[in-house]
Amino acid sequence: MTALTAAPPSAPARLPLGTEERTFIARSMRHTVRNVESLLMAIVLPVMLMMLFVYVFGGAISPGGDYVNYVVPGIILLCAGFGASSTGVDVANDSATGFMDRLRTMPVRSSAVITGHVVASLARNLAATAIVIGVAIAIGFRPTASAGEWVAAIALVALYILTITYLFAAIGLASGNPEAANGYGFILLFLPYLSSAFVPTQTLPTWLRGVAEHQPITPVIESIRGLLTGVESGNAPLVAVAWCVGILVVAVTWSTIMFRRKAGRR
C-alpha cells in the first residue's frame, strides 16, 4: 500500500525586482502630497530662521553685511533635518497602525518599505532645499560656485539627506509610537546649532569648540560653504563624506534589522 505524503507548501512568489520599491515609493509620495502642512513647515521654518539670523542677529555677528553668505549652508542642513524628521514619524505610524503586521504574509523585501520612505523624503527635501536657496538669493546670498562646484554641493546635500533620513527611519522603527519617534528625532535637530552653522567655532568656549569641531555636521557645512562661496575648507569634504557614509551604513543596517523584527522576518 502506497503512503501519501503532503507536498510542502510553496514559498510565496516574488515580484519582479524593483516592483516593490516602486510601489512603496509611490505610496510615500502620495502621503507627501496629502500632508501639505508637514511639507510647508519643512520649508517655512528654515526660511524664518534664516530671516531671523540675517536680519536680527546678522548685523551684530557680521557688521559688514555678508552674514547671509556665511549662514546659508547651515540653513540648508537645517531644512534637510526638518524635512527628514517627518520620516521617523511616518515609519513609526506605519508600525503603530498595523501596517507592518500586514506585511508578515507578503513576499516583500525588508528594504522596500524603508526605501519608499527614504526616496520620497529625498525628493521633497531636495525640492525644499532649492526653495530655501532661491529665497536666500533673493535676500542677498551671492554664491561664487562654478557648475561643477554646484553639482558637488548638491551631491553632498543629497548624501546628507539620504543619511539623516535613513537614521530617522531607524529611529521610527525603534520607537514605540509616532510621538516617541518625534521626540527622539528632535534631539538630532539640535546638532546644527552646536556646529559652525551660525558662528565660527573659534568664537565658542573651549569645551564647546571641541564638540562643534568633532561632530559630523560641521565638516558637511564647511564643505558646502567652501563649494558655494569659495571659502577654504581643507580636508572637510573628505571628512564629511566619511561621516555620512559611516552613519549611513549603520542606519541602513539598524533599520533593516528593526524592520525584520517588526514584520516578523528572519
N, C-alpha and C positions, 0 to 999 in steps of 0.2 A: 504494500500500500504506500503510495507516494505522499510524503508530507508536504503541505502547502506552507510556504513562508511568505510573509508580508514583505513587499518591496519597501525599502527605506524611503522616507519622504524626500522628495526632490527639493533642492535648495531654490529659494525664490530667484526668478530670472533677473539678471542685472540689466539695467537700462544702458543704452549706448553711452560711451564716455562723453562727458560734458553735458548730457541732458539734465542730470540732477542739478548741476551748478547753475545752468541757465534758468531752470525753474525757480530756484531759491533766490537768484539774483533778481528776477522779475518780481517775485513776491516782495522782496525788501524794497525795491524801487517803488512799487505801488504804495507801500506803507509810508515811504518818504514823502511821496506826493500828497498823501492824505494828511500827514502830520505837519501841516503848514507852520503851526506855532513853534515847533521844535526847530524847523529849518530857519525860520526868521530869527529866533533867539541866537542860533549859531552864527548869524551874520550881524545882527544888530548889536549884540553885547560887545564883541570885539571892536566894532566901529565906534561905539560910545566910549569904550576905554581909550581908544586911540585919540578921540577928540579931547577927552579929559586930560590925558598926559600931554598932548601937544599944546592945547590952548590954556590949560590951568597950571600945569607944572613945568611945561617946556621952557618958559621964559626964565624961571629960576634955575633949572638944571643946565640949560644951554642958552645963555643970553644972546648968542649970535643968531638965533633963529633957525638953525639947521637941525633941531632936535627931531623933527619928523623923519629925517633920513636915518637917524640912529634907532628910533623906536619901532619903525615899521616891521623889520624882521621878527622882533619879539611878538608883535601883534599878529603876524601871520601864524606863528605857532600857537598863540592863544586861540585863534579862530579854529585851527585844526583840533585843538584839545577839546574845546566846547562842542564841536560837531561830532567828534569821535565818542565823547562820553555817552551820547544817547544810544550807542551800540550796546553798551553794557546793560542798559535798562531794557532795550528791546530783547536781548538774548535772555535776560532774567525773566522777562514777561512771557516769552515762549515756554520757559520751563515751568513757571507758576501756573499758566493756564492749561497745562496738559499737552501742549503741542509736542514736547519731547517724548511723552508717553506714547503718542500715536505713531511715532517713528519706530517703535520696537518691532512691529510686524512688517516693516517695509524694508526692501533691499536698498537702503540709502547709505552712501558713503558718509562716514562721520565728518569728513571735511566739507561736504557740500552745503550744509546748513550754515555753518560759520562763514564759508566763502561768500554766500549770498549776502549776509550782513556786512561783511568787510568790503566787498566790491561796491555795494550801494553807498556805504559810508565814504569810500574813497572818491566816488564820483561827486557826491553832494559837497564834500569838503573841498575838493579842487575848485568846484564852481563858486563856493563861498569865499575861498581864498582869492579868486580872480576879482570878485566884487570888492573885497576889502582892499586889494591893491589898487583897483580903479578909484575908490574913494580916497585912498592915500595920495594918489597922483593929483586928484582934484584939489586937495588941501596943501599941496606943496612938495610932496615926495618926488625927488628927481633922481631916479636910478641912472647909473652910467654903464650898465651891463651891455655887453655885446650879445648877439643872437645866441652864440654858444654858451655864454655865461647864464643867460636866461634859461636855456634848456637844462643846464646843470642845476640851477637853483630850483626849478620846477621838479626835476627828478629827485632832488634831496627832500623837498617838501613832500612829494608823493611817498617816498620811502618812510619818512617820519609819520605821515598819516597812516600808512599801512601798519607800521609797528605799533603805534599807540592804539589803533583800532583793534588789532588782534589782542592787545593787552586788556583793553576794556571788555572785549568779548569773553576772554578767560575769566575776568572778574565777575561778569554777569553770570557765567555758568557756575562759578564757585559760590555765588551769593544765594541766600535763601529766597529772596524776593526782589522786585524792582527797586523798592525803597532802599534796601541794603546795598544793592549794586550802585545806586546813585550816590550813596554816602561814601562807599569805598572809593569809587572813581573820582569823587570830588577832591580827594587828597592829592591825586596826580595833577590836578589843575593848578595847584599852588607852586609846582616846580618852576614854571617860567618866572614867577616873582622872585625866586631865590637864584637868579641867574644874571646874565649880563643883558637881559631884555630891556631894562629901563634905565639902568645906570651902569657905568663901568665897574667891574669887580674891584678895581683898585680903590674905589671910594668906600667900600664896605668895611666893617670891623674885621680884624684879622681872623677871628674864629669863623665868621660867616663867609669871608672871602674863600677860605678853603673849601667850604661846602659848595659855593657858587662855581668855583673853577673846576671842580671834580665831579660834577653831576652831568648827566647826558644832554640836558637841554642847552647848556652854554656852548659847546662846540657846534651844535646844529645852528644856533643863532649866529655865532661868529662866522660860520661858513656862508650862510645866506647873506649876511651883511657884507662880507667880502666880495661875494659874487655880484651882488646888485649895486653896491656903492663903491667898489674898488678899494675898500679898507683892507690892509694886510691881515690875513687870517692864519698865516703859518701852517702848521700841520692840523688845524682844526677840521678840515674836510675829512681827512683820514680817520681822525678820532670819532667824528660824528657818524661816519658810515659804520665803523666798528661797533659803536654803541648801538646803533639802530639794528644792525644785523644780529648782534648778540641777543638783544632783548626780543627781537622778532622770533628767533629760534626758540627761546624759552617760552614765549607767549603762544606760539603755534603748538608746541608740544603740550603745554599745560591745557590749552583749550581742547585739543584732541582727546586727551585723557579724561577731562571733565565731561565732554560730550558723550563719550562712550559709557561713562558711569551713569549719566543722566538717562541715556537711551537704553541702558541695559546691554551694551555691546561689549564684546571682548576684543 
